[in-house]
Amino acid sequence: MSASNSQSNPPPTGPSSPRQESTGLGDTELQKVHAQLMREKSEPSEGYAPLPLVIVFLFAALSFWAGIYIVKYSGGFSPMHYDETKQFSATADASPKVYDPVVAGKRFFTKNCVVCHQATGLGVPGAFPPVNGSDWVHGADERLIKILLHGMNGEVHVNGKPYNGNMPSFVASKDKDIAAVLTYLRTSPEMNNNAAPITEEQVKSIRTQFPRTTPWSGPELEALYGTK
């Protein structure tokens, strides 16, 4: 370098500029700081949280109660479960319910007999005889029980008029139910008959005496008991 250049660019004078001090943290110190920050964060989790056990147990208990309630009060989901004798009140009635054969008999009649004999009990002319104000209903107890147990076909004369229909057998029904429906027909003011009720013991006796598998014929019953 020439002397002229050295003189034209003299070295700077005055105090030197401050140096940039480093943090002085090494790798070990940085790892400690990073670990401390990680401890303060929440643990990673899945996208959903499981249900609390309390809610699970409450749901199970509710399902169990609902199952018991349905079994106890559904009545087998039968449309005929309605019971006219059941009493509802604000307080539970612990007294035993009294069985009313007329009420039970009406329920049986509504379920099984109105298709042929009609809800009024007046029957269908020429086919199904009346049970409302009927001389056969007023007639022999044994004849009525036989008809209900085993059925009947062929021509008969009821209240002086001919009928020729088929009466099905109700042999599979309980003696109590057969006695109830006959008692309803014979004693209820709705059917305009005035005869003695039929007992469960009477039905049981006829069932035992006549273990029949075929229906009675109209002429056969008229020969045994007459036309009234």
PyRosetta script that sets phi, psi and omega in degrees:
from pyrosetta import init, pose_from_sequence

init()
pose = pose_from_sequence("MSASNSQSNPPPTGPSSPRQESTGLGDTELQKVHAQLMREKSEPSEGYAPLPLVIVFLFAALSFWAGIYIVKYSGGFSPMHYDETKQFSATADASPKVYDPVVAGKRFFTKNCVVCHQATGLGVPGAFPPVNGSDWVHGADERLIKILLHGMNGEVHVNGKPYNGNMPSFVASKDKDIAAVLTYLRTSPEMNNNAAPITEEQVKSIRTQFPRTTPWSGPELEALYGTK")
pose.set_psi(1, 141.6)
pose.set_omega(1, -177.7)
pose.set_phi(2, -81.3)
pose.set_psi(2, 159.5)
pose.set_omega(2, -178.3)
pose.set_phi(3, -66.8)
pose.set_psi(3, -29.0)
pose.set_omega(3, 179.8)
pose.set_phi(4, -69.1)
pose.set_psi(4, -39.4)
pose.set_omega(4, 179.4)
pose.set_phi(5, -67.7)
pose.set_psi(5, -36.9)
pose.set_omega(5, 179.6)
pose.set_phi(6, -65.0)
pose.set_psi(6, -36.6)
pose.set_omega(6, -178.2)
pose.set_phi(7, -76.6)
pose.set_psi(7, -32.0)
pose.set_omega(7, -178.6)
pose.set_phi(8, -75.7)
pose.set_psi(8, -24.6)
pose.set_omega(8, 179.6)
pose.set_phi(9, -122.8)
pose.set_psi(9, 74.6)
pose.set_omega(9, -178.7)
pose.set_phi(10, -71.8)
pose.set_psi(10, 154.9)
pose.set_omega(10, 177.6)
pose.set_phi(11, -64.8)
pose.set_psi(11, 147.4)
pose.set_omega(11, -177.7)
pose.set_phi(12, -62.0)
pose.set_psi(12, 147.6)
pose.set_omega(12, 179.4)
pose.set_phi(13, -117.1)
pose.set_psi(13, 168.8)
pose.set_omega(13, 179.6)
pose.set_phi(14, 100.7)
pose.set_psi(14, -179.1)
pose.set_omega(14, -177.6)
pose.set_phi(15, -69.8)
pose.set_psi(15, 145.0)
pose.set_omega(15, -179.1)
pose.set_phi(16, -74.3)
pose.set_psi(16, 152.5)
pose.set_omega(16, 179.5)
pose.set_phi(17, -71.0)
pose.set_psi(17, 146.9)
pose.set_omega(17, -178.0)
pose.set_phi(18, -66.7)
pose.set_psi(18, 145.1)
pose.set_omega(18, 179.2)
pose.set_phi(19, -84.1)
pose.set_psi(19, 147.7)
pose.set_omega(19, 177.9)
pose.set_phi(20, -77.1)
pose.set_psi(20, 112.1)
pose.set_omega(20, -178.8)
pose.set_phi(21, -78.1)
pose.set_psi(21, 142.3)
pose.set_omega(21, 176.7)
pose.set_phi(22, -83.3)
pose.set_psi(22, 164.3)
pose.set_omega(22, -178.7)
pose.set_phi(23, -69.1)
pose.set_psi(23, -27.9)
pose.set_omega(23, 179.6)
pose.set_phi(24, 80.9)
pose.set_psi(24, 6.9)
pose.set_omega(24, 179.6)
pose.set_phi(25, -89.1)
pose.set_psi(25, 128.8)
pose.set_omega(25, 176.8)
pose.set_phi(26, -90.5)
pose.set_psi(26, -173.5)
pose.set_omega(26, -178.9)
pose.set_phi(27, -62.8)
pose.set_psi(27, -38.4)
pose.set_omega(27, -177.4)
pose.set_phi(28, -64.6)
pose.set_psi(28, -45.0)
pose.set_omega(28, 179.8)
pose.set_phi(29, -64.8)
pose.set_psi(29, -39.1)
pose.set_omega(29, 178.2)
pose.set_phi(30, -63.2)
pose.set_psi(30, -39.2)
pose.set_omega(30, 178.1)
pose.set_phi(31, -64.6)
pose.set_psi(31, -37.8)
pose.set_omega(31, 178.8)
pose.set_phi(32, -64.9)
pose.set_psi(32, -43.0)
pose.set_omega(32, 179.1)
pose.set_phi(33, -63.6)
pose.set_psi(33, -43.6)
pose.set_omega(33, -179.9)
pose.set_phi(34, -62.8)
pose.set_psi(34, -40.9)
pose.set_omega(34, 179.2)
pose.set_phi(35, -64.5)
pose.set_psi(35, -39.2)
pose.set_omega(35, 178.6)
pose.set_phi(36, -64.2)
pose.set_psi(36, -40.8)
pose.set_omega(36, 178.3)
pose.set_phi(37, -65.6)
pose.set_psi(37, -37.8)
pose.set_omega(37, 179.6)
pose.set_phi(38, -67.5)
pose.set_psi(38, -33.9)
pose.set_omega(38, 179.0)
pose.set_phi(39, -66.9)
pose.set_psi(39, -28.8)
pose.set_omega(39, -178.9)
pose.set_phi(40, -78.3)
pose.set_psi(40, -13.7)
pose.set_omega(40, 179.0)
pose.set_phi(41, -87.6)
pose.set_psi(41, 151.2)
pose.set_omega(41, 177.2)
pose.set_phi(42, -72.8)
pose.set_psi(42, 152.6)
pose.set_omega(42, -179.6)
pose.set_phi(43, -67.0)
pose.set_psi(43, 144.6)
pose.set_omega(43, 177.0)
pose.set_phi(44, -64.5)
pose.set_psi(44, 145.5)
pose.set_omega(44, -179.3)
pose.set_phi(45, -135.9)
pose.set_psi(45, 170.4)
pose.set_omega(45, 178.5)
pose.set_phi(46, -71.7)
pose.set_psi(46, 179.1)
pose.set_omega(46, -177.9)
pose.set_phi(47, -73.1)
pose.set_psi(47, -13.5)
pose.set_omega(47, 179.4)
pose.set_phi(48, -139.2)
pose.set_psi(48, 158.1)
pose.set_omega(48, 179.1)
pose.set_phi(49, -105.9)
pose.set_psi(49, 140.1)
pose.set_omega(49, 179.4)
pose.set_phi(50, -66.4)
pose.set_psi(50, 152.9)
pose.set_omega(50, 177.6)
pose.set_phi(51, -66.3)
pose.set_psi(51, 143.1)
pose.set_omega(51, 174.6)
pose.set_phi(52, -63.3)
pose.set_psi(52, 147.2)
pose.set_omega(52, -178.3)
pose.set_phi(53, -61.3)
pose.set_psi(53, -30.6)
pose.set_omega(53, 179.8)
pose.set_phi(54, -61.5)
pose.set_psi(54, -43.4)
pose.set_omega(54, 179.7)
pose.set_phi(55, -66.1)
pose.set_psi(55, -40.0)
pose.set_omega(55, 178.4)
pose.set_phi(56, -60.7)
pose.set_psi(56, -46.1)
pose.set_omega(56, 180.0)
pose.set_phi(57, -65.6)
pose.set_psi(57, -38.5)
pose.set_omega(57, 178.2)
pose.set_phi(58, -64.0)
pose.set_psi(58, -41.2)
pose.set_omega(58, 179.0)
pose.set_phi(59, -65.1)
pose.set_psi(59, -41.5)
pose.set_omega(59, 178.5)
pose.set_phi(60, -63.8)
pose.set_psi(60, -41.7)
pose.set_omega(60, 179.4)
pose.set_phi(61, -65.2)
pose.set_psi(61, -40.6)
pose.set_omega(61, 178.8)
pose.set_phi(62, -64.4)
pose.set_psi(62, -41.3)
pose.set_omega(62, 178.2)
pose.set_phi(63, -63.7)
pose.set_psi(63, -40.5)
pose.set_omega(63, 179.3)
pose.set_phi(64, -63.8)
pose.set_psi(64, -44.0)
pose.set_omega(64, 179.3)
pose.set_phi(65, -64.1)
pose.set_psi(65, -41.1)
pose.set_omega(65, -179.5)
pose.set_phi(66, -63.9)
pose.set_psi(66, -38.3)
pose.set_omega(66, 177.7)
pose.set_phi(67, -63.1)
pose.set_psi(67, -43.8)
pose.set_omega(67, 178.6)
pose.set_phi(68, -63.8)
pose.set_psi(68, -41.0)
pose.set_omega(68, -178.6)
pose.set_phi(69, -63.4)
pose.set_psi(69, -42.9)
pose.set_omega(69, -179.1)
pose.set_phi(70, -65.5)
pose.set_psi(70, -43.9)
pose.set_omega(70, -180.0)
pose.set_phi(71, -63.0)
pose.set_psi(71, -37.9)
pose.set_omega(71, -174.7)
pose.set_phi(72, -78.3)
pose.set_psi(72, -36.3)
pose.set_omega(72, -170.6)
pose.set_phi(73, -116.3)
pose.set_psi(73, 3.4)
pose.set_omega(73, -178.5)
pose.set_phi(74, -78.8)
pose.set_psi(74, -21.1)
pose.set_omega(74, -178.2)
pose.set_phi(75, 64.7)
pose.set_psi(75, 30.1)
pose.set_omega(75, -179.0)
pose.set_phi(76, 66.4)
pose.set_psi(76, 16.2)
pose.set_omega(76, -177.6)
pose.set_phi(77, 56.6)
pose.set_psi(77, 30.6)
pose.set_omega(77, 179.7)
pose.set_phi(78, -84.1)
pose.set_psi(78, 135.4)
pose.set_omega(78, 177.1)
pose.set_phi(79, -69.8)
pose.set_psi(79, -12.3)
pose.set_omega(79, -179.7)
pose.set_phi(80, -99.7)
pose.set_psi(80, 17.5)
pose.set_omega(80, -176.3)
pose.set_phi(81, -74.3)
pose.set_psi(81, -12.9)
pose.set_omega(81, -179.1)
pose.set_phi(82, -58.7)
pose.set_psi(82, 131.2)
pose.set_omega(82, -176.9)
pose.set_phi(83, -120.4)
pose.set_psi(83, 112.7)
pose.set_omega(83, -177.8)
pose.set_phi(84, -69.9)
pose.set_psi(84, -18.3)
pose.set_omega(84, -176.8)
pose.set_phi(85, -86.8)
pose.set_psi(85, -9.6)
pose.set_omega(85, -175.1)
pose.set_phi(86, -75.0)
pose.set_psi(86, 131.8)
pose.set_omega(86, -179.3)
pose.set_phi(87, -106.6)
pose.set_psi(87, 133.4)
pose.set_omega(87, 178.1)
pose.set_phi(88, -111.7)
pose.set_psi(88, 135.9)
pose.set_omega(88, 178.4)
pose.set_phi(89, -151.2)
pose.set_psi(89, 169.5)
pose.set_omega(89, -179.4)
pose.set_phi(90, -67.8)
pose.set_psi(90, -29.0)
pose.set_omega(90, 179.4)
pose.set_phi(91, -112.3)
pose.set_psi(91, 148.2)
pose.set_omega(91, -179.2)
pose.set_phi(92, -68.4)
pose.set_psi(92, 137.3)
pose.set_omega(92, 179.3)
pose.set_phi(93, -101.8)
pose.set_psi(93, 110.7)
pose.set_omega(93, -176.5)
pose.set_phi(94, -86.5)
pose.set_psi(94, -5.0)
pose.set_omega(94, -178.4)
pose.set_phi(95, -72.4)
pose.set_psi(95, 145.4)
pose.set_omega(95, -179.1)
pose.set_phi(96, -67.5)
pose.set_psi(96, 143.0)
pose.set_omega(96, 179.0)
pose.set_phi(97, -76.3)
pose.set_psi(97, 137.3)
pose.set_omega(97, 179.4)
pose.set_phi(98, -86.7)
pose.set_psi(98, 127.4)
pose.set_omega(98, -179.7)
pose.set_phi(99, -75.3)
pose.set_psi(99, 125.5)
pose.set_omega(99, 178.9)
pose.set_phi(100, -111.3)
pose.set_psi(100, 108.1)
pose.set_omega(100, -177.4)
pose.set_phi(101, -63.8)
pose.set_psi(101, -29.5)
pose.set_omega(101, 179.3)
pose.set_phi(102, -67.2)
pose.set_psi(102, -44.2)
pose.set_omega(102, 178.3)
pose.set_phi(103, -65.3)
pose.set_psi(103, -45.0)
pose.set_omega(103, 178.7)
pose.set_phi(104, -64.8)
pose.set_psi(104, -38.5)
pose.set_omega(104, 179.5)
pose.set_phi(105, -66.6)
pose.set_psi(105, -37.7)
pose.set_omega(105, 177.1)
pose.set_phi(106, -64.1)
pose.set_psi(106, -39.8)
pose.set_omega(106, 178.4)
pose.set_phi(107, -63.5)
pose.set_psi(107, -42.6)
pose.set_omega(107, 177.7)
pose.set_phi(108, -63.4)
pose.set_psi(108, -43.6)
pose.set_omega(108, -179.6)
pose.set_phi(109, -62.3)
pose.set_psi(109, -44.0)
pose.set_omega(109, -179.9)
pose.set_phi(110, -62.6)
pose.set_psi(110, -36.3)
pose.set_omega(110, -176.8)
pose.set_phi(111, -79.1)
pose.set_psi(111, -34.8)
pose.set_omega(111, -168.3)
pose.set_phi(112, -118.1)
pose.set_psi(112, -18.6)
pose.set_omega(112, -167.3)
pose.set_phi(113, -117.5)
pose.set_psi(113, -19.6)
pose.set_omega(113, -172.1)
pose.set_phi(114, -69.1)
pose.set_psi(114, -21.2)
pose.set_omega(114, 179.9)
pose.set_phi(115, -60.1)
pose.set_psi(115, -40.0)
pose.set_omega(115, -179.2)
pose.set_phi(116, -96.3)
pose.set_psi(116, -49.7)
pose.set_omega(116, -174.0)
pose.set_phi(117, -87.5)
pose.set_psi(117, -4.1)
pose.set_omega(117, 178.4)
pose.set_phi(118, 70.2)
pose.set_psi(118, 157.9)
pose.set_omega(118, -177.9)
pose.set_phi(119, -64.1)
pose.set_psi(119, -28.3)
pose.set_omega(119, 178.8)
pose.set_phi(120, -79.5)
pose.set_psi(120, -14.7)
pose.set_omega(120, -176.2)
pose.set_phi(121, 80.1)
pose.set_psi(121, 8.8)
pose.set_omega(121, -177.0)
pose.set_phi(122, -87.6)
pose.set_psi(122, -5.8)
pose.set_omega(122, 175.5)
pose.set_phi(123, 70.8)
pose.set_psi(123, -164.9)
pose.set_omega(123, 179.4)
pose.set_phi(124, -125.1)
pose.set_psi(124, 123.4)
pose.set_omega(124, -176.5)
pose.set_phi(125, -53.9)
pose.set_psi(125, 131.4)
pose.set_omega(125, 176.7)
pose.set_phi(126, 81.5)
pose.set_psi(126, -16.5)
pose.set_omega(126, -176.0)
pose.set_phi(127, -117.8)
pose.set_psi(127, -62.0)
pose.set_omega(127, -174.8)
pose.set_phi(128, -117.1)
pose.set_psi(128, 119.7)
pose.set_omega(128, -174.6)
pose.set_phi(129, -69.9)
pose.set_psi(129, 157.8)
pose.set_omega(129, 178.5)
pose.set_phi(130, -74.5)
pose.set_psi(130, 150.4)
pose.set_omega(130, 169.7)
pose.set_phi(131, -113.1)
pose.set_psi(131, -5.4)
pose.set_omega(131, 176.5)
pose.set_phi(132, -91.2)
pose.set_psi(132, 115.8)
pose.set_omega(132, -177.1)
pose.set_phi(133, 63.0)
pose.set_psi(133, 42.9)
pose.set_omega(133, -173.7)
pose.set_phi(134, -101.9)
pose.set_psi(134, 134.6)
pose.set_omega(134, 176.9)
pose.set_phi(135, -69.7)
pose.set_psi(135, -23.3)
pose.set_omega(135, 175.9)
pose.set_phi(136, -73.4)
pose.set_psi(136, -36.5)
pose.set_omega(136, 177.3)
pose.set_phi(137, -67.4)
pose.set_psi(137, -35.8)
pose.set_omega(137, 176.0)
pose.set_phi(138, -73.3)
pose.set_psi(138, -16.9)
pose.set_omega(138, -171.0)
pose.set_phi(139, -78.2)
pose.set_psi(139, -149.9)
pose.set_omega(139, -172.4)
pose.set_phi(140, -62.4)
pose.set_psi(140, 132.3)
pose.set_omega(140, 177.5)
pose.set_phi(141, -58.3)
pose.set_psi(141, -45.2)
pose.set_omega(141, -174.4)
pose.set_phi(142, -61.4)
pose.set_psi(142, -38.9)
pose.set_omega(142, -179.6)
pose.set_phi(143, -63.5)
pose.set_psi(143, -45.3)
pose.set_omega(143, 179.8)
pose.set_phi(144, -61.4)
pose.set_psi(144, -43.4)
pose.set_omega(144, -178.8)
pose.set_phi(145, -64.2)
pose.set_psi(145, -41.6)
pose.set_omega(145, 178.7)
pose.set_phi(146, -60.8)
pose.set_psi(146, -42.4)
pose.set_omega(146, -179.5)
pose.set_phi(147, -63.5)
pose.set_psi(147, -44.1)
pose.set_omega(147, 179.8)
pose.set_phi(148, -65.6)
pose.set_psi(148, -40.6)
pose.set_omega(148, -176.7)
pose.set_phi(149, -71.3)
pose.set_psi(149, -45.6)
pose.set_omega(149, -168.5)
pose.set_phi(150, -113.1)
pose.set_psi(150, -11.7)
pose.set_omega(150, -178.1)
pose.set_phi(151, 85.8)
pose.set_psi(151, 175.5)
pose.set_omega(151, -177.8)
pose.set_phi(152, -157.1)
pose.set_psi(152, 145.3)
pose.set_omega(152, 171.3)
pose.set_phi(153, -141.9)
pose.set_psi(153, 168.0)
pose.set_omega(153, -177.8)
pose.set_phi(154, 95.2)
pose.set_psi(154, 168.5)
pose.set_omega(154, -174.7)
pose.set_phi(155, -74.4)
pose.set_psi(155, 138.4)
pose.set_omega(155, 174.0)
pose.set_phi(156, -135.6)
pose.set_psi(156, 165.1)
pose.set_omega(156, 177.7)
pose.set_phi(157, -120.8)
pose.set_psi(157, 117.3)
pose.set_omega(157, -179.4)
pose.set_phi(158, -121.3)
pose.set_psi(158, 127.7)
pose.set_omega(158, -176.1)
pose.set_phi(159, 54.6)
pose.set_psi(159, 32.5)
pose.set_omega(159, 176.7)
pose.set_phi(160, 81.0)
pose.set_psi(160, 3.7)
pose.set_omega(160, -178.5)
pose.set_phi(161, -116.9)
pose.set_psi(161, 144.9)
pose.set_omega(161, -178.1)
pose.set_phi(162, -81.1)
pose.set_psi(162, 143.3)
pose.set_omega(162, 175.2)
pose.set_phi(163, -139.3)
pose.set_psi(163, 143.7)
pose.set_omega(163, -178.8)
pose.set_phi(164, -141.6)
pose.set_psi(164, 80.0)
pose.set_omega(164, 178.2)
pose.set_phi(165, -127.0)
pose.set_psi(165, -178.6)
pose.set_omega(165, 179.1)
pose.set_phi(166, -112.4)
pose.set_psi(166, 125.1)
pose.set_omega(166, 176.7)
pose.set_phi(167, -99.3)
pose.set_psi(167, 120.6)
pose.set_omega(167, -179.1)
pose.set_phi(168, -72.0)
pose.set_psi(168, 162.4)
pose.set_omega(168, 177.7)
pose.set_phi(169, -87.8)
pose.set_psi(169, 141.0)
pose.set_omega(169, 174.2)
pose.set_phi(170, -117.6)
pose.set_psi(170, 34.9)
pose.set_omega(170, -177.1)
pose.set_phi(171, -63.8)
pose.set_psi(171, -24.8)
pose.set_omega(171, 180.0)
pose.set_phi(172, -78.2)
pose.set_psi(172, -10.6)
pose.set_omega(172, 179.8)
pose.set_phi(173, -77.7)
pose.set_psi(173, 160.4)
pose.set_omega(173, 179.2)
pose.set_phi(174, -73.7)
pose.set_psi(174, 150.2)
pose.set_omega(174, 176.7)
pose.set_phi(175, -57.3)
pose.set_psi(175, -37.2)
pose.set_omega(175, -179.6)
pose.set_phi(176, -62.6)
pose.set_psi(176, -39.4)
pose.set_omega(176, -179.0)
pose.set_phi(177, -71.7)
pose.set_psi(177, -40.6)
pose.set_omega(177, 178.4)
pose.set_phi(178, -64.5)
pose.set_psi(178, -43.4)
pose.set_omega(178, 177.1)
pose.set_phi(179, -61.2)
pose.set_psi(179, -37.7)
pose.set_omega(179, -177.8)
pose.set_phi(180, -67.3)
pose.set_psi(180, -46.3)
pose.set_omega(180, -177.2)
pose.set_phi(181, -68.1)
pose.set_psi(181, -36.2)
pose.set_omega(181, 176.9)
pose.set_phi(182, -69.5)
pose.set_psi(182, -36.0)
pose.set_omega(182, 175.8)
pose.set_phi(183, -64.9)
pose.set_psi(183, -40.2)
pose.set_omega(183, 176.2)
pose.set_phi(184, -60.1)
pose.set_psi(184, -45.7)
pose.set_omega(184, -178.8)
pose.set_phi(185, -65.6)
pose.set_psi(185, -34.8)
pose.set_omega(185, -174.2)
pose.set_phi(186, -87.9)
pose.set_psi(186, -22.1)
pose.set_omega(186, -172.8)
pose.set_phi(187, -120.1)
pose.set_psi(187, -17.8)
pose.set_omega(187, -175.5)
pose.set_phi(188, -75.7)
pose.set_psi(188, 134.4)
pose.set_omega(188, 175.6)
pose.set_phi(189, -60.4)
pose.set_psi(189, -23.2)
pose.set_omega(189, 179.7)
pose.set_phi(190, -63.2)
pose.set_psi(190, -28.8)
pose.set_omega(190, -176.3)
pose.set_phi(191, -100.4)
pose.set_psi(191, 2.1)
pose.set_omega(191, 174.3)
pose.set_phi(192, 53.3)
pose.set_psi(192, 39.1)
pose.set_omega(192, 174.5)
pose.set_phi(193, -120.1)
pose.set_psi(193, 154.0)
pose.set_omega(193, -179.0)
pose.set_phi(194, -140.2)
pose.set_psi(194, 81.6)
pose.set_omega(194, -178.2)
pose.set_phi(195, -136.8)
pose.set_psi(195, 171.7)
pose.set_omega(195, -177.9)
pose.set_phi(196, -72.4)
pose.set_psi(196, 148.2)
pose.set_omega(196, 176.8)
pose.set_phi(197, -66.2)
pose.set_psi(197, 161.6)
pose.set_omega(197, 175.9)
pose.set_phi(198, -103.0)
pose.set_psi(198, 134.4)
pose.set_omega(198, -178.1)
pose.set_phi(199, -98.3)
pose.set_psi(199, 159.3)
pose.set_omega(199, 177.2)
pose.set_phi(200, -62.7)
pose.set_psi(200, -34.4)
pose.set_omega(200, 179.7)
pose.set_phi(201, -65.8)
pose.set_psi(201, -36.7)
pose.set_omega(201, 177.5)
pose.set_phi(202, -63.4)
pose.set_psi(202, -43.8)
pose.set_omega(202, 179.7)
pose.set_phi(203, -63.0)
pose.set_psi(203, -44.9)
pose.set_omega(203, 180.0)
pose.set_phi(204, -60.9)
pose.set_psi(204, -39.6)
pose.set_omega(204, -179.8)
pose.set_phi(205, -64.4)
pose.set_psi(205, -45.3)
pose.set_omega(205, 179.3)
pose.set_phi(206, -65.9)
pose.set_psi(206, -38.7)
pose.set_omega(206, 178.5)
pose.set_phi(207, -60.9)
pose.set_psi(207, -40.7)
pose.set_omega(207, -179.1)
pose.set_phi(208, -71.9)
pose.set_psi(208, -40.9)
pose.set_omega(208, -177.1)
pose.set_phi(209, -71.3)
pose.set_psi(209, -31.1)
pose.set_omega(209, -175.0)
pose.set_phi(210, -126.6)
pose.set_psi(210, 79.9)
pose.set_omega(210, 178.6)
pose.set_phi(211, -77.6)
pose.set_psi(211, 64.2)
pose.set_omega(211, -171.9)
pose.set_phi(212, -87.0)
pose.set_psi(212, 146.1)
pose.set_omega(212, 177.9)
pose.set_phi(213, -115.3)
pose.set_psi(213, -5.0)
pose.set_omega(213, 179.1)
pose.set_phi(214, -117.8)
pose.set_psi(214, 153.4)
pose.set_omega(214, -179.2)
pose.set_phi(215, -71.4)
pose.set_psi(215, 155.5)
pose.set_omega(215, 172.9)
pose.set_phi(216, -74.5)
pose.set_psi(216, 150.9)
pose.set_omega(216, 174.5)
pose.set_phi(217, -98.1)
pose.set_psi(217, 153.8)
pose.set_omega(217, 178.9)
pose.set_phi(218, -58.2)
pose.set_psi(218, -50.8)
pose.set_omega(218, 179.0)
pose.set_phi(219, -60.3)
pose.set_psi(219, -33.7)
pose.set_omega(219, 179.8)
pose.set_phi(220, -64.7)
pose.set_psi(220, -43.9)
pose.set_omega(220, 179.8)
pose.set_phi(221, -71.5)
pose.set_psi(221, -36.4)
pose.set_omega(221, 178.2)
pose.set_phi(222, -66.6)
pose.set_psi(222, -32.5)
pose.set_omega(222, 177.2)
pose.set_phi(223, -68.2)
pose.set_psi(223, -33.8)
pose.set_omega(223, -178.9)
pose.set_phi(224, -81.1)
pose.set_psi(224, -38.6)
pose.set_omega(224, -170.0)
pose.set_phi(225, -123.6)
pose.set_psi(225, -2.3)
pose.set_omega(225, -177.0)
pose.set_phi(226, 86.2)
pose.set_psi(226, -175.2)
pose.set_omega(226, -176.8)
pose.set_phi(227, -94.9)
pose.set_psi(227, 3.2)
pose.set_omega(227, 178.8)
pose.set_phi(228, -129.2)
pose.dump_pdb("model.pdb")
